[in-house]
Every structure is written in C-alpha cells, then in structure tokens.
C-alpha cells in the first residue's frame, strides 16, 4: 500500500513539476534561439574587435557607442572606460537617446546571454549597426584588457569572479 501511495504522490504532484520545469527551460532555449536569429551573423563581434573599436573611440576616430548592459553593481565594480551602462531590461530606452538607426552600437554583458536579447531588440527597433560582443566582459578580462572603476581608476583583473559583494561585516573604526 505504501508503494502505491508513493507512486500516486509522485505521479500526481512531483512528476508534473518536473515536466513543467523542463518545459520552461526548453521554452527559454527556444525563445533565446529565436532572438539570436534576429541578429545578422556579421553583427557578432569578438572581444578583440571590441577592443579595436574602443581604441578608435578613445582616439576620436569613431563615434561608436559601447553599451555595457550588466547591472549597476556589476558596472560599478569595473567597466570599460567610456562605456555607457544601460540595464539589460531597458533596451526600450535606447531609441530615446540614440535616434540615428545607422548608429554603430556595440553591446556586451558578462558573457553574452543578456546581450543577445538586448541586441536582437535593437535590431527589431531598426538599428542596423547593433553588434553583439561574444564573450562579454569575461572575455575582455581574459584578454587582459583594462577596466576602470570610480575608486581605483584603471584596474587589471587577473581572474574573474561571479561573486560581486562580500557578506556585510561591520568594521569598527581603526
């Protein structure tokens, strides 16, 4: 009787949860794939191509806009000098600021997942020169390219950590 009851509980309550969860993950992958297809293949760029464009912007040779779509906290911890920070959920704000559909825009996040959604929306809005940086800030760091932050100036990260903040510890004045 216990085995029958256990089987009933599993089939009635646990199995449907697993199926729903699997469907959600599969649906997200399919949705992501559809968004990625919106971006023309030639609009995927490497971290090295971003670095070259960034150098051109720094030297005044390019008016490309570099957008970091990580959270404010991620951005504040270290970002590419001169990049703009737009939260990944706020692609809808870009047309208010960048009114030229020909504007060259390079977008990155931590790796490239969030940026894929963001860049595909920019293409749907009509930006023809919106580029997805493959590898994101992690790739930038792995290449040894510099970051900046408000407190330290230019920094060079030797290894990347997903953990952005330590546990809060009250420190007595020294």
Z-matrix of the N, CA and C atoms (Angstrom, degrees):
N
C 1 1.444
C 2 1.534 1 111.16
N 3 1.351 2 116.79 1 -40.24
C 4 1.458 3 120.44 2 179.46
C 5 1.529 4 110.81 3 -61.96
N 6 1.354 5 116.97 4 -39.69
C 7 1.460 6 120.43 5 -179.84
C 8 1.531 7 110.58 6 -65.60
N 9 1.302 8 116.96 7 -40.14
C 10 1.467 9 121.38 8 179.30
C 11 1.526 10 109.61 9 -65.91
N 12 1.326 11 116.73 10 -43.31
C 13 1.449 12 121.31 11 179.21
C 14 1.537 13 110.77 12 -63.75
N 15 1.331 14 116.32 13 -42.29
C 16 1.459 15 121.22 14 179.10
C 17 1.526 16 110.37 15 -63.86
N 18 1.329 17 116.96 16 -43.29
C 19 1.459 18 121.23 17 177.79
C 20 1.530 19 110.62 18 -61.59
N 21 1.325 20 115.60 19 -42.31
C 22 1.463 21 120.57 20 178.32
C 23 1.532 22 110.89 21 -60.65
N 24 1.317 23 117.41 22 -46.29
C 25 1.462 24 122.51 23 179.85
C 26 1.529 25 110.08 24 -61.51
N 27 1.322 26 116.69 25 -45.37
C 28 1.463 27 120.88 26 -179.80
C 29 1.523 28 111.44 27 -61.88
N 30 1.325 29 116.68 28 -48.61
C 31 1.455 30 120.61 29 -178.16
C 32 1.521 31 112.51 30 -69.07
N 33 1.306 32 116.70 31 -33.18
C 34 1.458 33 120.58 32 -176.37
C 35 1.529 34 112.87 33 -82.09
N 36 1.317 35 117.32 34 -39.91
C 37 1.457 36 119.84 35 -171.75
C 38 1.535 37 114.48 36 -114.11
N 39 1.289 38 118.08 37 -46.82
C 40 1.465 39 121.18 38 -172.86
C 41 1.520 40 112.04 39 -78.84
N 42 1.313 41 118.60 40 -48.21
C 43 1.462 42 121.79 41 -178.06
C 44 1.536 43 112.23 42 -57.61
N 45 1.345 44 119.18 43 -46.03
C 46 1.469 45 118.26 44 178.49
C 47 1.524 46 113.07 45 -60.15
N 48 1.318 47 117.97 46 -35.17
C 49 1.459 48 120.55 47 177.59
C 50 1.520 49 111.03 48 -64.50
N 51 1.315 50 117.11 49 -41.06
C 52 1.468 51 121.42 50 178.34
C 53 1.524 52 110.45 51 -65.18
N 54 1.320 53 117.12 52 -42.73
C 55 1.464 54 121.18 53 -179.80
C 56 1.523 55 110.50 54 -64.39
N 57 1.343 56 117.15 55 -44.68
C 58 1.456 57 120.88 56 178.79
C 59 1.524 58 109.93 57 -61.66
N 60 1.318 59 117.41 58 -45.57
C 61 1.455 60 121.64 59 179.59
C 62 1.527 61 110.74 60 -60.96
N 63 1.322 62 117.26 61 -44.38
C 64 1.463 63 121.12 62 178.89
C 65 1.522 64 109.98 63 -63.14
N 66 1.335 65 117.29 64 -41.58
C 67 1.466 66 120.99 65 178.62
C 68 1.520 67 111.00 66 -62.85
N 69 1.325 68 117.50 67 -41.66
C 70 1.458 69 120.45 68 179.54
C 71 1.523 70 111.29 69 -62.13
N 72 1.317 71 116.81 70 -44.46
C 73 1.463 72 120.34 71 178.70
C 74 1.522 73 110.62 72 -64.28
N 75 1.318 74 116.40 73 -43.00
C 76 1.465 75 120.41 74 177.91
C 77 1.519 76 111.49 75 -64.38
N 78 1.331 77 115.85 76 -40.48
C 79 1.465 78 119.83 77 178.53
C 80 1.521 79 111.07 78 -64.19
N 81 1.339 80 117.12 79 -40.75
C 82 1.468 81 119.72 80 178.95
C 83 1.521 82 110.32 81 -63.54
N 84 1.319 83 117.39 82 -42.23
C 85 1.467 84 120.62 83 178.69
C 86 1.521 85 110.88 84 -62.12
N 87 1.314 86 117.23 85 -42.15
C 88 1.466 87 121.35 86 179.06
C 89 1.532 88 110.30 87 -66.07
N 90 1.321 89 116.16 88 -42.45
C 91 1.457 90 121.88 89 179.13
C 92 1.530 91 110.02 90 -62.54
N 93 1.335 92 116.31 91 -45.51
C 94 1.467 93 122.24 92 178.10
C 95 1.526 94 110.10 93 -59.42
N 96 1.315 95 116.40 94 -44.33
C 97 1.470 96 121.49 95 179.64
C 98 1.526 97 111.03 96 -60.21
N 99 1.319 98 116.67 97 -41.21
C 100 1.468 99 120.51 98 178.54
C 101 1.529 100 110.59 99 -64.52
N 102 1.321 101 117.20 100 -41.42
C 103 1.460 102 120.30 101 178.25
C 104 1.524 103 110.82 102 -64.55
N 105 1.314 104 117.13 103 -40.87
C 106 1.465 105 121.45 104 -178.41
C 107 1.525 106 111.03 105 -63.80
N 108 1.335 107 117.44 106 -34.42
C 109 1.470 108 121.89 107 179.79
C 110 1.526 109 112.33 108 -65.59
N 111 1.323 110 117.60 109 -21.94
C 112 1.461 111 121.65 110 -179.86
C 113 1.533 112 110.61 111 -68.70
N 114 1.312 113 116.48 112 -28.37
C 115 1.466 114 121.64 113 -176.55
C 116 1.524 115 108.79 114 -84.92
N 117 1.345 116 117.88 115 121.33
C 118 1.472 117 119.77 116 177.52
C 119 1.532 118 110.56 117 -60.08
N 120 1.311 119 116.23 118 144.01
C 121 1.462 120 121.38 119 -176.86
C 122 1.529 121 112.39 120 -54.87
N 123 1.329 122 116.92 121 -35.78
C 124 1.466 123 119.92 122 -179.50
C 125 1.532 124 112.45 123 -73.44
N 126 1.309 125 117.63 124 -4.53
C 127 1.457 126 121.31 125 178.46
C 128 1.528 127 112.96 126 -99.10
N 129 1.321 128 116.51 127 14.97
C 130 1.457 129 122.09 128 170.62
C 131 1.523 130 106.09 129 -100.17
N 132 1.324 131 117.40 130 125.16
C 133 1.463 132 120.51 131 -178.62
C 134 1.522 133 110.01 132 -123.89
N 135 1.309 134 115.02 133 157.27
C 136 1.464 135 121.19 134 179.27
C 137 1.529 136 110.07 135 -87.10
N 138 1.312 137 115.42 136 167.43
C 139 1.458 138 121.20 137 175.02
C 140 1.527 139 110.01 138 -62.03
N 141 1.328 140 117.85 139 -36.75
C 142 1.469 141 120.45 140 177.90
C 143 1.530 142 111.21 141 -63.78
N 144 1.338 143 116.48 142 -37.96
C 145 1.471 144 119.58 143 176.81
C 146 1.531 145 110.45 144 -67.56
N 147 1.320 146 117.04 145 -37.74
C 148 1.465 147 120.71 146 174.81
C 149 1.521 148 109.62 147 -61.58
N 150 1.318 149 116.91 148 -45.01
C 151 1.463 150 120.54 149 -179.40
C 152 1.522 151 110.80 150 -59.91
N 153 1.325 152 117.20 151 -44.32
C 154 1.472 153 120.88 152 178.96
C 155 1.521 154 110.46 153 -61.55
N 156 1.327 155 116.90 154 -44.67
C 157 1.465 156 120.70 155 179.80
C 158 1.523 157 109.96 156 -65.88
N 159 1.321 158 117.31 157 -40.10
C 160 1.464 159 122.11 158 177.80
C 161 1.525 160 110.32 159 -59.81
N 162 1.328 161 116.76 160 -43.14
C 163 1.470 162 120.70 161 177.78
C 164 1.533 163 109.79 162 -61.66
N 165 1.332 164 116.99 163 -42.91
C 166 1.469 165 120.81 164 178.15
C 167 1.530 166 110.91 165 -60.94
N 168 1.322 167 117.36 166 -40.87
C 169 1.464 168 121.57 167 178.22
C 170 1.528 169 109.45 168 -64.26
N 171 1.347 170 117.18 169 -45.37
C 172 1.464 171 121.61 170 -179.72
C 173 1.528 172 111.40 171 -60.59
N 174 1.330 173 116.42 172 -34.80
C 175 1.467 174 121.65 173 -178.67
C 176 1.526 175 112.71 174 -88.51
N 177 1.337 176 117.80 175 1.12
C 178 1.458 177 121.59 176 179.33
C 179 1.524 178 114.19 177 78.16
N 180 1.321 179 118.16 178 13.49
C 181 1.463 180 122.43 179 -179.70
C 182 1.526 181 112.75 180 -87.68
N 183 1.316 182 117.54 181 -11.10
C 184 1.462 183 122.19 182 -177.72
C 185 1.524 184 109.74 183 -143.36
N 186 1.319 185 115.33 184 147.47
C 187 1.460 186 121.11 185 176.03
C 188 1.531 187 110.87 186 -108.11
N 189 1.332 188 115.66 187 22.06
C 190 1.468 189 120.29 188 178.53
C 191 1.521 190 109.75 189 -60.31
N 192 1.323 191 115.20 190 147.67
C 193 1.455 192 121.67 191 177.25
C 194 1.526 193 107.39 192 -104.99
N 195 1.320 194 115.88 193 128.21
C 196 1.461 195 121.45 194 179.51
C 197 1.524 196 107.26 195 -107.52
N 198 1.341 197 115.19 196 119.79
C 199 1.459 198 120.07 197 -175.53
C 200 1.527 199 110.54 198 -116.65
N 201 1.311 200 113.87 199 122.91
C 202 1.467 201 123.64 200 175.83
C 203 1.522 202 106.04 201 -98.51
N 204 1.338 203 117.44 202 115.73
C 205 1.465 204 119.42 203 -175.06
C 206 1.529 205 112.96 204 -100.89
N 207 1.318 206 116.78 205 16.04
C 208 1.468 207 119.01 206 175.07
C 209 1.524 208 109.22 207 -69.74
N 210 1.314 209 116.48 208 169.57
C 211 1.464 210 120.11 209 179.32
C 212 1.527 211 110.03 210 -64.66
N 213 1.321 212 115.82 211 162.68
C 214 1.464 213 120.38 212 178.45
C 215 1.528 214 110.75 213 -57.43
N 216 1.324 215 116.56 214 -40.22
C 217 1.463 216 120.32 215 179.97
C 218 1.532 217 110.43 216 -63.29
N 219 1.322 218 117.41 217 -45.27
C 220 1.469 219 120.71 218 177.65
C 221 1.521 220 110.00 219 -60.69
N 222 1.324 221 116.59 220 -46.53
C 223 1.461 222 122.69 221 -179.31
C 224 1.520 223 110.89 222 -60.05
N 225 1.329 224 116.82 223 -47.39
C 226 1.466 225 121.23 224 -177.68
C 227 1.522 226 112.62 225 -63.41
N 228 1.316 227 117.26 226 -28.52
C 229 1.462 228 120.12 227 179.19
C 230 1.523 229 112.17 228 -70.43
N 231 1.300 230 118.03 229 -26.65
C 232 1.458 231 122.31 230 178.18
C 233 1.510 232 109.46 231 169.58
N 234 1.335 233 115.76 232 128.87
C 235 1.458 234 120.60 233 -178.89
C 236 1.523 235 110.54 234 -145.17
N 237 1.308 236 115.54 235 169.92
C 238 1.460 237 121.47 236 178.08
C 239 1.521 238 107.91 237 -76.67
N 240 1.302 239 116.44 238 128.05
C 241 1.457 240 122.03 239 -178.74
C 242 1.527 241 110.01 240 -53.69
N 243 1.325 242 115.52 241 130.24
C 244 1.455 243 120.90 242 177.32
C 245 1.519 244 114.96 243 85.38
N 246 1.324 245 117.04 244 -4.97
C 247 1.466 246 118.66 245 178.97
C 248 1.519 247 109.67 246 -76.85
N 249 1.337 248 115.21 247 153.08
C 250 1.460 249 121.43 248 176.34
C 251 1.515 250 108.36 249 -97.31
N 252 1.316 251 116.61 250 149.28
C 253 1.462 252 120.77 251 178.92
C 254 1.521 253 109.85 252 -110.85
N 255 1.335 254 114.74 253 115.98
C 256 1.457 255 121.75 254 175.29
C 257 1.520 256 105.50 255 -126.49
N 258 1.325 257 117.05 256 121.11
C 259 1.461 258 119.75 257 -180.00
C 260 1.520 259 110.02 258 -56.53
N 261 1.315 260 116.37 259 143.18
C 262 1.472 261 121.64 260 -174.36
C 263 1.525 262 113.62 261 -57.42
N 264 1.298 263 118.65 262 -24.99
C 265 1.460 264 121.01 263 179.51
C 266 1.516 265 113.91 264 -87.27
N 267 1.315 266 116.82 265 4.29
C 268 1.463 267 120.09 266 -174.02
C 269 1.527 268 113.72 267 -116.66
N 270 1.316 269 117.35 268 35.57
C 271 1.468 270 120.70 269 177.38
C 272 1.525 271 110.56 270 -58.58
N 273 1.316 272 116.68 271 -30.14
C 274 1.456 273 121.02 272 -178.70
C 275 1.528 274 112.97 273 -61.57
N 276 1.331 275 118.84 274 -16.94
C 277 1.464 276 121.43 275 179.67
C 278 1.527 277 112.86 276 -81.92
N 279 1.317 278 117.52 277 -18.06
C 280 1.469 279 120.89 278 -174.84
C 281 1.526 280 112.45 279 -61.97
N 282 1.345 281 120.29 280 -46.13
C 283 1.473 282 118.61 281 -179.41
C 284 1.532 283 114.01 282 -60.06
N 285 1.318 284 118.17 283 -22.62
C 286 1.463 285 120.99 284 177.01
C 287 1.526 286 111.03 285 -71.75
N 288 1.328 287 116.36 286 -30.60
C 289 1.470 288 121.67 287 -176.10
C 290 1.532 289 112.71 288 -98.09
N 291 1.323 290 116.48 289 -39.45
C 292 1.471 291 121.54 290 -177.57
C 293 1.526 292 107.81 291 -113.23
N 294 1.319 293 115.73 292 96.65
C 295 1.460 294 120.43 293 -171.36
C 296 1.533 295 114.04 294 -89.84
N 297 1.320 296 117.53 295 -7.29
C 298 1.467 297 121.31 296 179.77
C 299 1.528 298 109.57 297 -92.67
N 300 1.352 299 118.71 298 116.30
C 301 1.468 300 120.35 299 -179.79
C 302 1.531 301 113.33 300 -66.96
N 303 1.339 302 117.02 301 -11.37
C 304 1.468 303 121.43 302 177.61
C 305 1.527 304 112.28 303 -92.71
N 306 1.326 305 117.71 304 -3.34
C 307 1.465 306 122.25 305 -178.20
C 308 1.526 307 110.29 306 -55.27
N 309 1.315 308 115.97 307 132.40
C 310 1.469 309 120.65 308 175.90
C 311 1.526 310 108.02 309 -81.02
N 312 1.339 311 115.73 310 122.83
C 313 1.466 312 121.96 311 -176.20
C 314 1.523 313 108.36 312 -130.87
N 315 1.320 314 117.21 313 125.10
C 316 1.464 315 121.98 314 175.38
C 317 1.519 316 107.58 315 -110.83
N 318 1.329 317 116.70 316 126.50
C 319 1.455 318 122.10 317 -173.46
C 320 1.523 319 110.01 318 -121.48
N 321 1.328 320 115.19 319 135.82
C 322 1.461 321 119.46 320 175.39
C 323 1.521 322 109.57 321 -144.71
N 324 1.330 323 114.49 322 161.38
C 325 1.458 324 122.25 323 174.39
C 326 1.527 325 106.49 324 -131.68
N 327 1.312 326 117.93 325 -147.05
C 328 1.471 327 119.90 326 179.32
C 329 1.518 328 110.00 327 -69.44
N 330 1.326 329 117.61 328 -51.62
C 331 1.468 330 120.78 329 179.67
C 332 1.521 331 109.90 330 -117.84
N 333 1.320 332 117.78 331 -66.57
C 334 1.456 333 123.39 332 170.31
C 335 1.524 334 112.49 333 174.26
N 336 1.311 335 118.05 334 2.12
C 337 1.460 336 120.72 335 -177.21
C 338 1.533 337 111.49 336 -65.80
N 339 1.315 338 117.15 337 -56.58
C 340 1.465 339 120.58 338 179.90
C 341 1.521 340 110.85 339 -61.88
N 342 1.332 341 116.61 340 -38.48
C 343 1.460 342 120.86 341 -178.37
C 344 1.529 343 111.81 342 -64.68
N 345 1.329 344 117.58 343 -29.84
C 346 1.459 345 120.45 344 178.08
C 347 1.524 346 109.83 345 -61.94
N 348 1.317 347 117.12 346 -47.24
C 349 1.461 348 120.83 347 177.64
C 350 1.530 349 110.52 348 -61.26
N 351 1.324 350 115.92 349 -46.04
C 352 1.461 351 122.23 350 -176.09
C 353 1.525 352 111.15 351 -62.11
N 354 1.324 353 116.98 352 -49.68
C 355 1.468 354 120.88 353 -178.21
C 356 1.527 355 111.19 354 -65.76
N 357 1.317 356 117.18 355 -37.49
C 358 1.460 357 118.53 356 178.41
C 359 1.528 358 110.22 357 -64.13
N 360 1.325 359 117.81 358 -37.01
C 361 1.465 360 119.96 359 175.92
C 362 1.521 361 110.89 360 -65.33
N 363 1.333 362 117.38 361 -40.44
C 364 1.461 363 119.65 362 177.26
C 365 1.528 364 110.69 363 -60.01
N 366 1.331 365 116.63 364 -40.67
C 367 1.474 366 119.82 365 177.17
C 368 1.527 367 110.85 366 -65.20
N 369 1.315 368 117.12 367 -39.45
C 370 1.468 369 120.11 368 177.72
C 371 1.528 370 110.80 369 -65.63
N 372 1.332 371 117.50 370 -31.53
C 373 1.466 372 121.39 371 176.91
C 374 1.529 373 110.90 372 -71.01
N 375 1.352 374 117.03 373 -23.19
C 376 1.464 375 120.25 374 179.36
C 377 1.515 376 115.55 375 119.13
N 378 1.329 377 118.45 376 3.75
C 379 1.468 378 120.91 377 176.86
C 380 1.525 379 108.79 378 -76.20
N 381 1.314 380 116.30 379 113.82
C 382 1.470 381 120.78 380 -177.53
C 383 1.528 382 112.74 381 -82.22
N 384 1.334 383 115.61 382 -23.69
C 385 1.466 384 120.90 383 -175.39
C 386 1.527 385 112.14 384 -111.48
N 387 1.321 386 115.67 385 39.87
C 388 1.467 387 120.84 386 174.65
C 389 1.526 388 107.18 387 -94.75
N 390 1.323 389 116.88 388 125.67
C 391 1.460 390 122.73 389 -174.41
C 392 1.522 391 111.41 390 -117.06
N 393 1.309 392 115.56 391 140.76
C 394 1.461 393 123.05 392 176.28
C 395 1.526 394 108.38 393 -97.63
N 396 1.328 395 116.29 394 122.77
C 397 1.463 396 121.05 395 178.41
C 398 1.523 397 108.02 396 -86.94
N 399 1.320 398 115.59 397 112.92
C 400 1.467 399 121.15 398 179.36
C 401 1.523 400 109.59 399 -75.47
N 402 1.318 401 116.47 400 129.68
C 403 1.464 402 121.15 401 179.19
C 404 1.514 403 113.28 402 101.64
N 405 1.329 404 117.22 403 -22.58
C 406 1.453 405 122.30 404 175.47
C 407 1.513 406 115.21 405 55.40
N 408 1.319 407 115.16 406 -156.43
C 409 1.466 408 121.36 407 -177.24
C 410 1.522 409 111.00 408 -65.72
N 411 1.326 410 117.19 409 -29.36
C 412 1.467 411 119.94 410 177.26
C 413 1.532 412 109.14 411 -63.01
N 414 1.315 413 116.86 412 -44.68
C 415 1.467 414 120.90 413 177.45
C 416 1.525 415 111.48 414 -63.07
N 417 1.326 416 116.25 415 -39.48
C 418 1.470 417 121.83 416 177.76
C 419 1.530 418 109.94 417 -59.39
N 420 1.322 419 115.74 418 -46.86
C 421 1.465 420 121.25 419 -179.72
C 422 1.524 421 110.58 420 -64.76
N 423 1.328 422 116.84 421 -43.67
C 424 1.466 423 120.85 422 -179.49
C 425 1.518 424 112.03 423 -61.48
N 426 1.332 425 117.68 424 -27.77
C 427 1.472 426 121.80 425 176.90
C 428 1.526 427 111.80 426 -79.92
N 429 1.338 428 116.82 427 -9.87
C 430 1.458 429 120.35 428 179.12
C 431 1.517 430 113.75 429 85.70
N 432 1.328 431 117.27 430 14.07
C 433 1.462 432 120.26 431 178.93
C 434 1.524 433 110.12 432 -75.56
N 435 1.338 434 117.38 433 151.37
C 436 1.469 435 120.29 434 -173.34
C 437 1.524 436 114.01 435 -79.05
N 438 1.307 437 113.87 436 155.69
C 439 1.460 438 123.36 437 170.96
C 440 1.523 439 106.98 438 -121.58
N 441 1.304 440 115.92 439 168.43
C 442 1.464 441 121.07 440 172.85
C 443 1.519 442 107.97 441 -133.26
N 444 1.318 443 114.64 442 156.67
C 445 1.458 444 119.54 443 166.77
C 446 1.517 445 107.96 444 -146.41
N 447 1.302 446 115.16 445 165.46
C 448 1.454 447 122.91 446 -172.61
C 449 1.529 448 113.25 447 -59.22
N 450 1.309 449 117.64 448 -32.98
C 451 1.461 450 120.54 449 -171.97
C 452 1.518 451 114.63 450 -97.29
N 453 1.313 452 116.35 451 -31.31
C 454 1.459 453 119.49 452 -174.89
C 455 1.521 454 114.18 453 -105.62
N 456 1.326 455 117.53 454 -11.12
C 457 1.454 456 119.73 455 -174.70
C 458 1.520 457 108.67 456 76.85
N 459 1.342 458 116.71 457 -138.91
C 460 1.461 459 120.03 458 179.49
C 461 1.520 460 109.89 459 -75.93
N 462 1.325 461 115.35 460 133.24
C 463 1.461 462 120.49 461 179.96
C 464 1.524 463 109.37 462 -130.72
N 465 1.306 464 114.77 463 152.77
C 466 1.457 465 120.37 464 174.88
C 467 1.524 466 106.69 465 -120.78
N 468 1.303 467 115.29 466 119.81
C 469 1.453 468 121.19 467 -178.46
C 470 1.521 469 108.43 468 -90.70
N 471 1.310 470 116.98 469 129.81
C 472 1.465 471 119.72 470 -179.21
C 473 1.519 472 112.50 471 -91.87
N 474 1.330 473 117.09 472 -23.18
C 475 1.464 474 120.33 473 173.21
C 476 1.514 475 107.62 474 -152.80
N 477 1.313 476 115.04 475 148.12
C 478 1.461 477 120.68 476 -176.04
C 479 1.519 478 110.58 477 -97.70
N 480 1.314 479 116.24 478 137.10
C 481 1.457 480 121.33 479 177.03
C 482 1.520 481 109.37 480 -124.02
N 483 1.309 482 117.17 481 136.03
C 484 1.463 483 121.14 482 177.02
C 485 1.526 484 111.20 483 -70.05
N 486 1.312 485 115.85 484 -24.40
C 487 1.461 486 120.60 485 -177.19
C 488 1.522 487 108.80 486 -74.68
N 489 1.313 488 116.81 487 118.05
C 490 1.459 489 120.12 488 -173.40
C 491 1.520 490 114.55 489 -97.86
N 492 1.318 491 117.83 490 -25.89
C 493 1.453 492 117.16 491 -179.62
C 494 1.514 493 110.15 492 -141.13
N 495 1.298 494 114.10 493 146.08
C 496 1.460 495 119.36 494 178.79
C 497 1.519 496 109.41 495 -81.50
N 498 1.324 497 115.69 496 165.05
C 499 1.458 498 120.20 497 174.02
C 500 1.515 499 107.71 498 -60.54
N 501 1.307 500 115.50 499 143.39
C 502 1.449 501 119.67 500 179.23
C 503 1.521 502 110.15 501 -66.90
N 504 1.282 503 115.30 502 126.49
C 505 1.463 504 121.63 503 177.23
C 506 1.517 505 106.95 504 -130.83
N 507 1.325 506 115.19 505 122.64
C 508 1.456 507 118.88 506 177.12
C 509 1.512 508 109.13 507 -75.25
N 510 1.302 509 116.08 508 124.24
C 511 1.455 510 120.45 509 -179.39
C 512 1.520 511 109.09 510 -109.87
N 513 1.317 512 115.99 511 123.69
C 514 1.465 513 120.47 512 177.09
C 515 1.511 514 109.22 513 -65.69
N 516 1.332 515 117.44 514 149.01
C 517 1.449 516 121.64 515 176.56
C 518 1.516 517 110.84 516 -57.27
N 519 1.300 518 117.34 517 143.32
C 520 1.467 519 119.86 518 -177.56
C 521 1.483 520 112.06 519 -105.22
